[in-house]
Every structure is written in C-alpha cells, then in structure tokens.
Amino acid sequence: MDFQRIELAGAVGSKEELEVDFKKLKQIKNRMKKTDWLFLNACVGVVEGDLAAIEAYKSSGGDIARQLTADEVRLLNRPSAFDVGYTLVHLAIRFQRQDMLAILLTESFCWKSPIALGYTRGHFSALVAMENDGYGNRGAGANLNTDDDVTITFLPLVDSERKLLHVHFLSAQELGNEEQQEKLLREWLDCCVTEGGVLVAMQKSSRRRNHPLVTQMVEKWLDRYRQIRPCTSLSDGEEDEDDEDE
C-alpha cells in the first residue's frame, strides 16, 4: 500500500507551520484506519490519474460517495486540489478524469431523474435545475408516486428516426448494441414509453413554494404595472405620419 505521497502531501509547509501542526497531524494519523488511508490514497489517485488506487479502495468495500472531512483535507494539505465535502466523483469532474467516471459513478450515487443540459460555445448549463424538495427518496430510489407538488417532464431518449441517442461515458464492457444500451438506460433512469411509442426519461421537479413575504413583494411590484393606463396602439404608423406632417 502506497502511503508515501500522503505523508509527503501532509508535510508541505514552512518549518514554523510544521511545528505547530505536528501534534494535530499526529493525532489525526493515529485515528486513521486502513480504509481511511485507502480513501485518501484514492483521492490523490484521482488527481494524479492512478486507477489502481481507486480500484484498491473500491475492492476494500469503500463508499464511493464518501466526502472529505476537514481533518482529511488538512492531512492532504493541497488546498488547490482538495476541499471539505469533495468525493472521488467531484475530484474526477474537477480534474477532467472522464476515464474514471465510468468506474466511480454507481447507481447509488446518481439520480434516476435526469436534468436537461443546454450546450453553447463549449459550455454546458442546466435548463431545468434539480431540486430536492418534493421527493420521497433520493438517488436511485427516487419516488415514482407523484402529487400536485411534483411536475413530470418527458425527455426523449431517441432522435427523429427513433434511434437511441448516443450514450456518453460508457466503459468498454458496457458498449454493445442498441438493445443493450436501452437496457442500460432503463437501469439508470426512470423511463417509460409514450402512447406514440417514444422512449423517454421522466424528469421530476418540485414546484417552488415562495415565502409569503416574497409573494407579497412580487405582488406589490406587479401592482405598479397594473395601475399604468394602457396606451392607444398605433395602426400602420398613420398617426406617426400625421404628427410628422404637422
């Protein structure tokens, strides 16, 4: 097991800083278990592109959704790379390790209700933001029972010729024919087929409940416009021309 780079990362700093932090770091290290070291080694592995470190953590039964704590970030001592609350997936996205996402993204870590992305000039943005309110469960166990507080939007998974859209970030083992890819989509997303025979993913979003004060302020703002007298519309610019003649 390679812990040398963890030790080196924790030892970066001035002599004065090392003297102050020595006791604290020693206490943290004494509390560390084998799984904890494997997790930190996997975090460094994501940054440095070491798949073996990630596989070692996964094979030990480590939780992929585990988040870095303040003590662990302090031990790693690389603020430009690690931050409190980061998971292996966060690190893979931050350092653009697309090859690792297929290994790290498991069903338990992901939502089955998708978001819609818009793409322009090399930038992705969410068209419909995911919200936690209104869901009975999280992640892969998203609640399928709908009520008045949940809106469902159908997102097509096929093109105009009813061929499956390209699925990104698949591992070599997951690549297959269209039937296999459809099976994969149904495993990871809440899917259904419309009356017209179109395969869609069901996007669930909760309706916003504004605070009463927010509603009151919005109504007060709108009242200013409601009190404005409507202006007489011009027809084909005739009145404009008359004014110019005068």
Residue pairs with C-beta under 8 A, 6 or more apart in sequence:
1 34
1 37
1 38
1 41
1 56
2 41
2 53
3 37
3 41
5 41
5 44
5 48
6 37
6 40
6 41
6 44
6 75
6 76
9 44
9 75
9 76
9 77
9 78
10 25
10 74
10 75
10 76
10 77
11 18
11 77
12 77
12 78
13 21
13 77
21 74
24 74
25 74
25 75
28 71
28 72
28 74
28 75
29 75
34 60
35 57
35 60
35 61
35 62
36 72
38 56
38 57
38 60
38 62
39 57
39 62
39 66
39 72
40 72
40 75
40 76
41 53
41 56
41 57
42 53
42 54
42 56
42 57
42 62
42 88
43 68
43 76
43 82
43 86
43 88
43 91
44 50
44 53
44 76
45 51
45 52
45 53
45 54
46 53
46 54
46 88
46 91
46 92
46 95
46 97
46 100
47 78
47 81
47 91
47 95
49 97
51 99
51 100
51 103
54 88
54 100
54 103
54 104
55 103
57 88
58 64
58 103
64 87
64 88
64 89
64 104
64 106
64 108
64 109
65 87
65 89
65 108
65 109
66 87
66 88
67 84
67 85
67 86
67 87
68 76
68 82
68 83
68 84
68 85
68 86
68 87
69 84
70 84
72 82
73 79
73 82
73 83
73 84
76 82
81 91
81 95
82 91
86 94
88 100
88 104
89 101
89 104
89 105
89 109
91 97
92 98
92 100
92 101
92 104
93 101
98 169
101 169
102 169
102 170
102 171
102 174
103 171
105 169
107 139
107 140
107 187
107 188
108 139
108 140
109 139
110 139
110 140
110 188
111 130
111 138
111 139
111 140
111 142
112 139
112 140
112 141
112 142
112 188
112 189
112 190
113 130
113 142
113 189
113 190
113 201
113 202
113 203
113 204
114 155
114 189
114 201
114 203
115 126
115 127
115 128
115 129
115 130
115 203
116 126
116 127
116 128
116 153
116 155
116 203
117 124
117 125
117 126
117 127
118 124
118 125
118 126
118 127
128 153
128 203
128 205
129 205
130 205
131 205
131 206
132 138
132 206
133 149
133 206
133 209
134 149
134 150
134 204
134 205
134 206
134 207
135 142
135 143
135 150
135 204
135 206
136 143
136 145
137 143
142 190
142 204
144 190
146 152
146 204
148 207
149 206
149 207
150 204
150 205
150 206
150 207
151 204
151 205
151 206
151 207
152 202
152 203
152 204
153 202
153 203
153 205
154 192
154 194
154 198
154 200
154 201
154 202
154 203
155 200
155 201
155 202
155 203
156 165
156 198
156 199
156 200
157 164
157 165
157 185
157 189
157 191
157 199
157 200
157 201
158 164
158 165
158 198
158 199
159 165
162 197
162 198
163 178
164 178
164 181
164 182
164 185
164 199
167 181
167 184
167 185
170 181
170 184
174 180
174 184
182 199
185 191
185 199
185 201
189 201
189 202
190 201
190 202
190 204
191 199
191 200
191 201
191 202
192 199
192 200
192 202
193 199
193 200
194 200
210 218
234 240
